[in-house]
Amino acid sequence: MRTPSVSVIMPSYNHAPYIQDSIRSVLKQSFPDFELLIEDDGSTDGSHEVIRSVHDPRIHFVANERNQGAGTVTRHLLERARGQYIALINSDDIWLPNKLAVQMQFLENNPDIGAVFSRVQYIDPQNRGLPKSSLPWGHVFDVNNRSRAEWLRHFLFKGNCLCNPTSLIRRKVYNTIGYYDNRLRQLPDFDLWIRLVKHFDIHILSEPLIEFRLMINEQNASGDTPNNAIRVINEYMLIAFSFFDNVSREMLQDGFSDLLKFKYLPTTEHEDIEKVLLLFSDAPWLDHMFKIIGLQKLHALLASPAHRTILSGDYGIDDRSFHDLMGKANAFRPNLAGE
């Protein structure tokens, strides 16, 4: 069997009203050399029948009886994918006809880039366009390109700005950094991007290549619900714990030199300390959460004799100053009237 250049993967769950349009938007791509792998995650709304009603030899469909989570289903799809390039489409989004062609040409012409993304157009459940100006975060994906270290800094202080279903990613990227984490529901893609830029350059194309559907007030990962909003913060906290893992000294200097006390990082202990102290920098909407994580990591460093000596001698941080920090990072105590 001939190996396709691109594997398009589509995790599906309860999107019966939209999935046929999503599938057909892939089949209509001007770049034809792809396989379309669809795996349904235990839908109960008739999605299976809709998917089976679309006939094309490039479609390979697996239906699961039990819901396992988008991360698990995506892992299955990635394990089955045969292409050297991987593109993901949500089962309610729509690709514009030249999406794959434009991105394939870019990656073929830029072999040092690991993944390419694009900007988006927004649509509602009725396929009506949603102006970006009508959304408080409508321009979140309209960002400029930057170095890997600058991407890391953006992710730390401003959050996600890459739209998952716009991606075209080389197979070798997944082989290096692994797959999506199914323990995360809201931010598995953001977690993947952080790991991605630690190893590979990325690029965002300025033209929109997909129609990204917003399911306002509906119970899915993109819905604007209180539970989703709470999950975002909690998942960001989990991601922040390992944010600086495997970040090289050079990357730390490139992205954060203006915030480092010792820009040349004379020892690995200095490197460890500077990574923790970055969590005490200003990050307006996550400030308290970052500081709590910083306190836990600083607590551990003070238990290490090598780190403790440098913390005291070069940074003026000892048990007394740690006590002071512990009294100021107010993440758990509710605000009281008049405070």
C-alpha positions as CSV (number, residue, x, y, z in Angstrom):
1,M,0.0,0.0,0.0
2,R,1.4,3.4,-1.0
3,T,2.3,5.7,1.9
4,P,0.6,9.1,1.8
5,S,2.6,12.3,2.4
6,V,0.1,13.6,5.0
7,S,-1.9,11.8,7.7
8,V,-5.0,13.9,8.6
9,I,-6.3,12.8,12.0
10,M,-9.8,13.6,13.2
11,P,-10.8,12.7,16.8
12,S,-14.6,12.7,16.8
13,Y,-17.1,13.1,19.7
14,N,-20.8,14.0,19.5
15,H,-20.5,16.4,16.5
16,A,-23.1,14.8,14.3
17,P,-24.5,18.1,13.0
18,Y,-21.0,19.3,11.9
19,I,-18.7,16.3,11.2
20,Q,-19.8,15.8,7.6
21,D,-18.8,19.3,6.7
22,S,-15.5,18.8,8.5
23,I,-14.8,15.6,6.6
24,R,-15.8,17.1,3.2
25,S,-13.5,20.1,3.8
26,V,-10.6,17.7,4.1
27,L,-11.6,15.7,1.0
28,K,-11.9,18.9,-1.0
29,Q,-8.2,19.9,-0.3
30,S,-6.3,21.0,-3.4
31,F,-3.4,18.8,-2.1
32,P,-4.7,15.3,-2.5
33,D,-1.9,13.1,-1.2
34,F,-3.3,12.3,2.3
35,E,-5.1,9.7,4.3
36,L,-7.9,10.7,6.6
37,L,-8.0,8.8,9.9
38,I,-11.2,9.2,12.0
39,E,-11.7,7.7,15.4
40,D,-14.9,8.3,17.3
41,D,-14.8,8.5,21.1
42,G,-18.0,6.8,22.0
43,S,-20.5,9.3,20.5
44,T,-24.2,8.9,21.3
45,D,-25.6,11.3,18.8
46,G,-25.5,9.4,15.6
47,S,-22.0,10.5,14.6
48,H,-21.1,7.0,13.5
49,E,-23.8,6.9,10.9
50,V,-22.9,10.4,9.6
51,I,-19.3,9.4,9.2
52,R,-20.1,6.1,7.4
53,S,-22.3,8.0,5.0
54,V,-19.3,9.7,3.4
55,H,-17.4,7.4,1.0
56,D,-13.8,8.0,0.0
57,P,-11.0,5.4,-0.2
58,R,-8.7,7.8,1.8
59,I,-11.0,7.6,4.9
60,H,-10.2,5.0,7.6
61,F,-12.7,5.0,10.4
62,V,-12.6,3.4,13.9
63,A,-15.6,3.6,16.2
64,N,-15.1,3.2,20.0
65,E,-17.9,1.9,22.2
66,R,-16.6,3.7,25.3
67,N,-15.5,7.3,25.8
68,Q,-11.8,7.4,26.5
69,G,-10.8,11.1,26.2
70,A,-9.5,13.2,23.3
71,G,-5.9,12.6,24.2
72,T,-6.2,8.9,24.1
73,V,-8.1,8.9,20.8
74,T,-5.5,11.3,19.3
75,R,-2.7,9.0,20.5
76,H,-4.4,6.0,18.7
77,L,-4.7,8.1,15.5
78,L,-1.1,9.2,15.7
79,E,0.1,5.6,16.2
80,R,-1.9,4.5,13.1
81,A,-0.8,7.5,11.0
82,R,1.6,6.6,8.1
83,G,2.5,10.0,6.7
84,Q,5.6,12.0,7.3
85,Y,3.4,15.0,8.1
86,I,0.5,15.1,10.5
87,A,-2.4,17.5,10.4
88,L,-5.2,17.5,13.0
89,I,-8.8,18.7,12.4
90,N,-11.5,18.9,15.0
91,S,-14.7,17.2,14.1
92,D,-16.6,20.5,14.0
93,D,-14.1,22.7,12.2
94,I,-13.7,23.4,8.5
95,W,-10.5,23.7,6.5
96,L,-10.3,26.1,3.6
97,P,-9.5,24.3,0.3
98,N,-5.8,25.3,0.1
99,K,-4.9,24.6,3.7
100,L,-2.7,21.5,3.2
101,A,-1.2,22.8,-0.1
102,V,0.0,26.1,1.4
103,Q,1.5,24.4,4.5
104,M,3.1,21.5,2.7
105,Q,4.9,23.9,0.3
106,F,6.1,25.9,3.3
107,L,7.5,22.9,5.2
108,E,9.1,21.5,2.0
109,N,10.8,24.9,1.5
110,N,11.8,25.2,5.1
111,P,13.3,21.9,6.3
112,D,14.4,23.4,9.7
113,I,10.8,24.2,10.7
114,G,9.2,21.5,12.8
115,A,5.6,22.7,12.6
116,V,3.6,25.3,10.8
117,F,0.3,27.0,11.9
118,S,-2.0,29.6,10.6
119,R,-4.5,32.2,11.7
120,V,-8.2,31.5,11.7
121,Q,-11.7,32.7,10.9
122,Y,-14.4,32.0,13.5
123,I,-17.8,30.5,12.9
124,D,-20.8,29.8,15.2
125,P,-22.8,26.5,15.3
126,Q,-25.0,27.8,12.4
127,N,-21.9,28.4,10.2
128,R,-22.2,32.2,10.5
129,G,-19.0,34.1,10.6
130,L,-18.0,35.7,13.9
131,P,-15.9,38.9,13.6
132,K,-12.8,38.8,15.8
133,S,-13.7,42.2,17.1
134,S,-16.9,40.6,18.7
135,L,-14.8,38.3,20.8
136,P,-12.8,39.4,23.9
137,W,-9.9,37.2,22.7
138,G,-10.6,37.2,19.0
139,H,-7.1,38.1,18.0
140,V,-5.3,35.6,20.3
141,F,-4.0,33.6,17.3
142,D,-2.9,36.7,15.4
143,V,0.7,36.8,16.6
144,N,4.0,37.4,15.0
145,N,6.8,34.8,14.6
146,R,9.7,34.7,17.0
147,S,12.5,32.6,18.2
148,R,11.9,29.4,20.2
149,A,13.0,31.1,23.4
150,E,10.7,34.1,22.7
151,W,7.8,31.6,22.1
152,L,8.6,30.1,25.5
153,R,8.4,33.4,27.2
154,H,5.1,34.2,25.5
155,F,3.7,30.9,26.6
156,L,4.8,31.6,30.2
157,F,3.4,35.1,30.6
158,K,0.6,35.2,28.1
159,G,-0.6,31.7,27.5
160,N,-1.5,29.8,24.3
161,C,-1.6,31.5,21.0
162,L,-1.4,28.5,18.6
163,C,-4.6,27.0,17.1
164,N,-4.3,23.2,17.1
165,P,-6.5,22.4,14.0
166,T,-4.3,24.8,11.9
167,S,-1.2,22.7,12.5
168,L,0.9,20.7,10.1
169,I,3.6,18.9,12.1
170,R,6.5,16.7,10.9
171,R,6.3,13.1,12.2
172,K,9.7,13.4,13.7
173,V,8.4,16.1,16.1
174,Y,6.0,13.6,17.8
175,N,8.8,11.0,17.8
176,T,10.9,13.4,19.8
177,I,8.5,15.1,22.2
178,G,5.7,12.5,22.6
179,Y,1.9,12.9,22.2
180,Y,-0.9,14.8,23.8
181,D,-1.4,14.3,27.6
182,N,-4.9,12.8,28.1
183,R,-4.9,13.9,31.8
184,L,-5.4,17.5,30.4
185,R,-8.8,18.4,28.9
186,Q,-8.5,22.1,28.1
187,L,-4.8,22.6,27.4
188,P,-3.3,19.3,26.0
189,D,-2.3,21.2,22.9
190,F,-0.7,24.1,24.9
191,D,1.3,21.5,26.9
192,L,2.5,20.0,23.6
193,W,3.5,23.4,22.1
194,I,5.7,24.1,25.2
195,R,7.5,20.8,24.7
196,L,7.6,21.5,20.9
197,V,9.5,24.8,21.1
198,K,12.1,23.4,23.4
199,H,13.3,21.3,20.5
200,F,12.0,22.7,17.2
201,D,11.4,26.0,15.4
202,I,7.8,26.8,14.4
203,H,6.1,29.2,12.1
204,I,2.7,30.9,11.8
205,L,1.4,31.8,8.4
206,S,-0.4,35.2,8.3
207,E,-3.4,34.0,6.2
208,P,-6.3,32.2,7.8
209,L,-6.6,28.6,6.6
210,I,-9.5,27.2,8.7
211,E,-12.9,28.1,10.0
212,F,-12.7,27.5,13.7
213,R,-16.1,26.8,15.3
214,L,-17.0,28.2,18.6
215,M,-19.5,26.3,20.7
216,I,-20.7,29.0,23.0
217,N,-22.1,27.7,26.3
218,E,-22.0,24.1,25.2
219,Q,-20.4,21.3,27.2
220,N,-17.3,20.6,25.2
221,A,-13.6,21.6,25.5
222,S,-14.1,24.9,23.6
223,G,-17.4,25.8,25.3
224,D,-17.6,29.0,27.3
225,T,-18.6,27.4,30.6
226,P,-17.6,27.9,34.3
227,N,-16.2,24.3,34.5
228,N,-14.0,24.9,31.5
229,A,-12.8,28.2,32.8
230,I,-11.8,26.6,36.2
231,R,-10.1,23.7,34.4
232,V,-8.0,26.1,32.3
233,I,-6.5,27.6,35.5
234,N,-6.0,24.2,37.2
235,E,-4.4,22.7,34.1
236,Y,-2.2,25.8,33.6
237,M,-1.0,25.2,37.2
238,L,0.0,21.6,36.4
239,I,1.8,22.7,33.2
240,A,3.6,25.4,35.1
241,F,5.2,22.9,37.5
242,S,7.3,21.4,34.6
243,F,7.4,24.5,32.4
244,F,11.2,24.9,32.6
245,D,12.1,21.2,32.5
246,N,14.7,20.6,29.7
247,V,15.1,24.3,29.0
248,S,18.7,24.7,28.0
249,R,21.0,27.4,29.5
250,E,21.1,29.1,26.0
251,M,17.4,29.1,25.7
252,L,16.9,30.6,29.1
253,Q,19.4,33.4,28.3
254,D,17.8,34.1,24.9
255,G,14.3,34.3,26.2
256,F,14.6,35.7,29.7
257,S,18.0,37.5,30.0
258,D,16.4,40.8,31.1
259,L,14.8,39.0,34.1
260,L,17.9,37.0,35.2
261,K,20.1,38.3,38.0
262,F,23.1,36.3,36.7
263,K,22.7,36.5,33.0
264,Y,25.7,34.2,32.3
265,L,24.6,31.5,34.7
266,P,27.9,30.4,36.2
267,T,26.7,27.1,37.5
268,T,23.9,24.6,37.1
269,E,22.7,25.6,40.6
270,H,22.4,29.2,39.4
271,E,20.4,28.0,36.4
272,D,18.0,26.0,38.6
273,I,17.5,29.0,40.9
274,E,16.9,31.5,38.1
275,K,14.2,29.2,36.6
276,V,12.4,29.2,40.0
277,L,12.8,33.0,40.5
278,L,11.2,33.6,37.1
279,L,7.9,32.3,38.6
280,F,8.0,35.4,40.9
281,S,8.0,37.7,37.9
282,D,4.8,39.7,37.1
283,A,2.3,37.6,35.2
284,P,-1.0,39.5,35.8
285,W,-3.7,36.9,35.5
286,L,-1.7,34.0,37.0
287,D,0.5,35.9,39.5
288,H,-0.7,34.2,42.7
289,M,-0.6,30.7,41.2
290,F,2.9,31.2,39.8
291,K,4.1,32.4,43.2
292,I,2.7,29.3,45.0
293,I,4.5,27.0,42.5
294,G,7.7,29.2,43.0
295,L,7.4,28.8,46.8
296,Q,7.2,25.0,46.5
297,K,10.2,24.8,44.2
298,L,12.2,27.3,46.3
299,H,11.4,25.2,49.4
300,A,13.0,22.2,47.7
301,L,16.1,24.2,46.6
302,L,16.6,25.4,50.2
303,A,16.9,21.7,51.2
304,S,19.8,21.2,48.8
305,P,23.1,22.2,50.4
306,A,24.6,23.3,47.1
307,H,21.6,25.4,46.1
308,R,21.2,26.8,49.7
309,T,24.8,28.2,49.7
310,I,24.3,30.0,46.4
311,L,20.8,31.2,47.3
312,S,22.2,32.8,50.5
313,G,25.5,34.1,49.1
314,D,24.4,35.3,45.6
315,Y,20.7,36.0,46.0
316,G,20.3,36.9,49.6
317,I,17.6,34.2,50.1
318,D,17.6,32.2,53.3
319,D,15.0,30.8,55.6
320,R,14.1,34.2,57.0
321,S,13.5,35.7,53.5
322,F,11.6,32.6,52.5
323,H,9.3,33.2,55.5
324,D,8.7,36.7,54.2
325,L,7.8,35.4,50.7
326,M,5.5,32.8,52.3
327,G,3.6,35.7,54.0
328,K,3.0,37.6,50.8
329,A,2.0,34.9,48.2
330,N,-1.7,34.9,49.0
331,A,-3.2,32.3,46.7
332,F,-5.4,30.3,49.0
333,R,-6.7,32.8,51.7
334,P,-9.9,34.5,50.5
335,N,-9.9,38.3,50.2
336,L,-11.6,39.8,53.2
337,A,-13.6,43.1,53.2
338,G,-11.3,46.0,53.6
339,E,-8.1,44.2,52.6
